Amino acid sequence: MKINIYYGGRGLMDDPSLYVINKMQDVLEELNVKVERFMLPELKNTITTLPQTLKNADGIILATTVEWYGIGGYLQSFLDACWLYGDKEKISQIYMCPIVMSTTYGEREAKLDLSVAWEILGGKPCSGICGYVPDMSIFDTNPGYNTIIEKKAENMYRTINQKMPSFPASNKAVSQTVAINKNINLTPKESEQLSQYAADESYVQTQKEDIKELASYFQGMLSCDENEDEHMIEAFRSHFVPQPGIKATYKIVIEGKALPLCISVDKTQLECVFKDTEKQDVYITTDKDTMSEIVNGRMTFQRAFMSAGTMKVKGDFTLMRALDQLFVFMKG
């Protein structure tokens, strides 16, 4: 028989949970049980790989100390890893004994949390231990407490050795229908590989650098687009030639641009900006290359419209033809 102990406290010398699991380990080893202990604070960088250690375990002890509220981060991280990467079929065969000592309030709630979490994972809970320990001296002044610990260890041994059944729990049934793990399609081997990657700091760092490089690349593309937009707006402003009596709004949708180019002309007044507008006199759709040709003086709006498929126009065609008089990009 093999039992793993997962301790999620801070490892202080006067931690009452450490005292309890030391006593339980002594009793279990006297019963020829192989006991392996995992100190989660010392293994915090590899917690995601620890579900692999459940493979050869017949039972486990989850131990922590409530110092202010709840079971603490390390033990929660271990349970999260079991949910994400653990072999649920193997977990369903493992008995779990919760050990929660408290130096404040909340040991019963924390013990219940551990039992419920293990049941949701599919495992089998054993009767655990919880208690309020304001001072370690109570173990010396009350020998009956040590007897309780020894009896719990013996009961855990009997439960596992005899493979005692337990009634099904409702939270397990509910978890199968509403608490569906998004990674449930992963095989145990794939989950194990994923947990190894998650715990590999060099791999994670490489991924972060790759993401940062991609972010810089796309940021550069965005900056390039912004510069291109500013260049286009400035080209329209600098080549604007006011025409008497012309008042019109042009909406130019350019392929690949998030917003259309909106040009409003009111005699000598010009507004040119990338934005959307519901009302326009002329609606134009074209591509980037065609607009680049026009802005750089190698094409006119009229020629682009006459070319097959490069520009489409809806609205007032008189105002459309006026674009080449309003914006003179070609020299001569």
N, C-alpha and C positions, 0 to 999 in steps of 0.2 A: 504494500500500500504506500502511496506517495501523497503527501499533503503540502501544498505551497502556502506560504504566509505572505500576504501583500500588506505592508505597513505604510500608511499614508500620513502619519504625523510628522512632527518636526524633528524627532529623534533626540529630544532633551533627556538629560539624565533622570529627571524626576517625572518622566512621562508615565502615567499609570497604565496606559495601553501596552507599553513595552514590557512592563512588569507582568501583565496578564499573559501576553503571548510567550514570554520566556518560560513561565510556569507551564503553559499548555504544551510548548515544544518539549519540555523535559518529560512530561507524562507520555506524550505520543511516542517519543524515542524509546522510552522504557517498554512500550508496546510493540517495538520493532517496526515502527512507521518511519519511512524516510521523509524527513522534513527539510524543505528548502525555503529560505527566507529572501524576500525581495524588498529592499528598503527604497521606496519610491523617491524620496528626496534625493538620494544618491544616483538614481537612474532617470532623473527627470528628462534628460535629453534623448532617452531611448524608450520612453513609456509606450509609444505607438507600436513597438515590436514585442512588448511583453505578452500580448495574447498568445504568441507562439509557445510560451512557457506552460500553457495550460494543457498541452497535448498529452503529457504523461501523468497528469494529476488526477487522482481519484476524488480529491476534495481540496478546498481552499479555505483560508481564513482571511477575511478582509478586516483590517484593524486600523482604527484611527482614534484621535482624541479631539473632542469638541472643546476648543478654547474660547470661541466666541459664538460661532454659528455654523452649523452644518458639518458635513464630512470633510471639507477641505478640498483644495484644488487638485492635489496629486492623485487622490483616490478617485475623484470625479474624472480626471483625465484618463486613468486606467480603465474605468468603466466605459467611457466614450470610445476608447480604442477597441475594447471588446465588442462594442456595438458595431463599429465600423469595419474592423478587420478580423474579429474573432471567428473561429469555426463554430457556428451555432449548433451543429450536430454534436460536436464534442462537448460544448458547454452544457447541453441538455443532459449529459450524463454525470456532471460534476456537482457534488454537494458543497454548499457554502455556509460557513459559520461566521456571523458578524460579531465583531468585538468593538464596542464603543464605550470608552471611558470619558467622563466629562469633568472639567474643572470649573465649569459654569453651568448653564442650563441647556437642555436639548439632547441628552444622550438617547432617550427613548425614540425621539423623532428620527435621529440620525441612524439608529439601528434599524428602524422600520424602512427608511430610505434605502439602505443597503439590501435588505431582503426583497423589497419591491423591485429594485433595479435588477437583481439577479434573476428574479422570476420573469421579468419582461425579457431578459436575455435568453430565457428558456431553461435556466438552471434550476437546481433543487436546493431550497434553503434548509439549514439546520437551526436548531434552537441555539441562540447566541447568548452573549453576555453584555449587559450595559449597566452602568452605575456612575454615581457622582462621587468623585474622589477629591475633596478639597485639600487633602494632605496625604502624602505617601505613608505616613506613620500608621494609618488605619489598617494597613495590611499586617503590621506587626502587633498591633493591639487587638486585632480581631482575627484569630486563627481560622475562624469559620469561613472567612472570605476565600482563603487558600483552598479550603475543601470544596467550595463551590466551583472554583476554577478547575480543580482536578476532575471533579465529576463531569463538568461540561466537556472536557477533553475526552474522557472515557465514553461519554454519550455520543460524541462525534465519531469516535472510532467504531462504536457498535453500529451506528446508523449507516456508515459507509460500508463496513464489513458485511452487514446483513442486507445491504441495498434496500433499506426500508422505503416503501412507497409513501407518497404524500398525495392528498387530495388536490385536484387541479385548482389553480387560482384564476379568478376572473380577470385579473390584470394581464395574465398571459394570453387569455382568449381575446381580450380587447386589443392587445398589442399586435396580434396577428391580422387584425382588420383595419385598425386606424393608425397604428404607429409603424407603418411600413418603411423599412430602411431603403433609401434610394439606391444603395449599393448592393441590394439583395441579390442581384444577378451575378455578382462576382463569385467565382469558385473559391474555396478555402485557400488554394494555392495562389490565386490572383490576389486575394486579400492579404496574404502573407507577403507577397512581393511588394504590394502597395505600401504596407506598413513599414517595410524595410526602406523603401524610397523616402517615405515621410520622415523617418528617423535619421536618414543620411544627411548630415549637415552640408557636406560638400555638394551633394546632388541638389538639395534645396537651394543652396546659394547660387549654383549654376542656373537653376530655373529662374530665380529672382533676377539674375543679371540678364538672362535672355528676355524676360518680360520688360525689364528696364530699357534694354536696347530697342525692343519693338515699340515701346511707348515713345522713345526719343525719335524713332523713325517716323511714326505716325504724327508726332508733334511737328516734326520737320515738314512733313507733307502738308499739314494744316497751315503752318506758317507760310509755306510756299504758295498755297492757295490764297491766303490773305494778301500776300504781296502782289499776286497776280490780279486780284480784285481791285486793289488800290491803283495798280498801274492802269487798268482798264478805265476806271472812273476818272483818273487824271487825264487820260487820253481824250475822253469825251469832253471834259471841261476845257482843255487847252485847244481843242479843234472846233469849238462851238462858234458858229457864225449866225447871230440872230437874224431872223427873217420877219419882215413886217407882217403883222396880222396872223401869225401862226401861233395857235394855242392848242397843245395836244399832250396826251400821255401815252407813252410807249412802254409796253411790257415785253421784255425779251427774255424768254426762257432758254437758258444755255445748258445743253446736256452735261451732266456731271456736277452742276452747281446746285447747292442746297436751296438757294433763293434766286428768284429772277432779278434781272437788272431793270429797275424802274426809272424811266427818263421822263421828266415833266418839263415842258417848254411853255412859257407864257411870255411871248414877245422877246424881251431881252433877258428874262429870268430863266435860269436853268437849275433843276434839281436832278441829280444823278446818284442813285444809291441802290444797293442790293437789298431789296425787301419785297414782300408780297403786297399786291393791291388787287382789289376786286373790280375796280373800274378802270378801263383803259380804252383809248380810241383805236389803237393798233396792237394786236397780239401777235408776237413773232416767236417762232421756235427755230433753233439752230444748234450747231455743235461748237465746241471750243475752237477747233481749227478754223472754221469759217469766221468766227468773231475775231480771232487772232489776225487773219488775213485782212479783215476790214480795218481793224485798229492800227495795223502796221502799214496801211496805205497800199496794199496789194490787191484790194478787192473793194467794190462798192456794194451798198445794200441792194441796188437795182440788179447788178450782175449776179449777186448771190441768190436773189430771188428767182432770176431767170434760169439759173443752173439747176439741173434736175436733182431734187432731193436735199439740197444743202440748206435751204431755208423755206419755211412755210409761214404764210401771213394770213391773218384774219382781221377784218375791220375796214377802216377808211383807207383806200388805196391812194388817194390824193395825198394824205398825210404820210403814207408810206414812202411815196416818191420824194417827199420833201426832206426825208432823212439825209439824203446825199447833199442837200443844200445847207441843212442845219449843221452837219458835221462833215467837214471837208478834210478827210484823212489823206487823200491822194494829192500829190503835188503836181502842179501844171494842169 
